[in-house]
Amino acid sequence: DAGDHESFMRKEMLEQPAAAERVLRGRLDERFGTAHLGGLEMDPRETRAVRRVKVLGCGSAYYVGQMGASLIEELARIPADAEAASEFRYRDPVIEPDTLYVAVSQSGETVDTLLAVQEIQRKGGRVIGLVNVVGSAIARECGAGIYLHAGPEVAVASTKALTNMFLGFSLLALQLGRVRDLSVADGRRLIAGLQALPAAVEEVLAQEDALAAVAQRLAEAESLFFVGRVRGFPVAREGAQKFKEISYRHAEAYQTSELKHGPLALISEEVPTVAVVPDDELTERNVAALHEIAARKGPLVVVTHPGVDLGGLDVVRIDVPHLERELDPILLTIPLQLLAYHAAKHLGHDIDKPRNLAKSVTVE
Ligand code: BG6
């Protein structure tokens, strides 16, 4: 059972710092600024031959897959993207021999992801698994990959497994990067960031009371937007997913840049926006978009970094620690878990078992 915790979701959120340490343990090489991933079953020549990376997963695993694909593209300079595994095999995809396919799954039993793996293998592609449950169907089918060591996850809404998925991608990106052009200095910089991450997650979790107060206000809205750009967009998608699946409020994720091409028409006093605004090359553009929302009286909750100047806007501000820019997505995701959790709790919902959803979907 959830022990002293009121729910498994809360217990699992609070376990994230310890889970993060487990996935990193023994895999970081400070001397060479790289990662060691024994389970990949790829020698350096094969690692260098990868020309493209395609990530497949469902639900939260798909959104974290988008974060992971960006990380790989950024650090290893290999074109990478993510696709919903539930759609993949229905479009008769071309499978390329020099593409590395990555199947992401907490349970390792999601049938849509498993069937995508089988489609790749049937057509001669190489696929590795980023899987939490040891010996699960997807892990066995892939035969190679990275175990996530998050420990058992019970709540339908994934938290610690998702964080470890992101860290699994960080390790993979580091290794793929270091056999290419990523410098040893950059490798070491990322390793230092990864080592500091568990404590930084702890710092975000410590803001729970303040986040609970914000969540109670958001829970009153029938409909909300979650927005972000580039690195921040999969964070917004994951935030909206969590919010809708446990609070049952309509939460829609959008690229901040696309607001003016449509959804701005819906912004009003009744429709709050949760905006992801990291301290990066897009901060000023993001802040300009917040002004557009504020001008239409849209209430704003901004998840950002200390020192970001929000231009005097009247917003609810949530700061998360800033480690290395490549690692921003995961720390920006943590407050969104707490917002969803406390909104659902405020509304009196069954947090661990939301209506109509299963922890792992093993039928098509
Ligand atoms: C969904 C769950 O149906 O499956 C989500 O409700 C989860 O929470 C998704 O993210 C994928 O599951 P898994 O086990 O493949 O990571």
Residues whose N, C-alpha, C, O or C-beta is under 5 A from the ligand:
A	BS01	BG6	C58 G59 S60 A61 V104 S105 Q106 S107 G108 T110 V156 A157 S158 L357 A358 K359 S360 V361
